[in-house]
């Protein structure tokens, strides 16, 4: 009986841990997509002019009058 309880506890713990890892990786992929979309908007001078004031990584004309 003890072995069955230990096996059940191990199976449940493994399931919970693996479920959490899957959720974390999907959130991370969404964050990367959001960052890429934000950079695309910030670098597009017709939609925004963020680089006039703000220094952004990989910016082609970083400004110097806005907050960092």
TAURJO-V106827 format. One line per field, one symbol per residue. psi: psi as a letter, one per 20 degrees, with the letter a starting at -180 (. if undefined). A space follows every 50 residues. Layout:
psi: ???
This chain:
psi: hhhggghgggggggggghgghghghhgghgggghgggghgghiohhhrlh ihhqoppjqimprjirq.
